[in-house]
Amino acid sequence: METGEPMNRSFFIVMIPALLVAAGYIVVLRYMGIAPGYPRLVVAMVLFFGMIYWLSRRGRRKANSNRV
């Protein structure tokens, strides 16, 4: 098993339900006749994934600096 595999598995365990909830909110809001703010949703998703990417790069860099 590679070192990155547990992180990928936990990432999908969190992200799949989060994406399903986001899709559910869009469906429910559309059904109620309220147009969800897609630009805000897109900005929130970009920020969220950007932070995950930044944290993963930062953690990898720290792990490499601790190796002797």
Beta strands, then each sheet from edge to edge (+ up, - down):
end
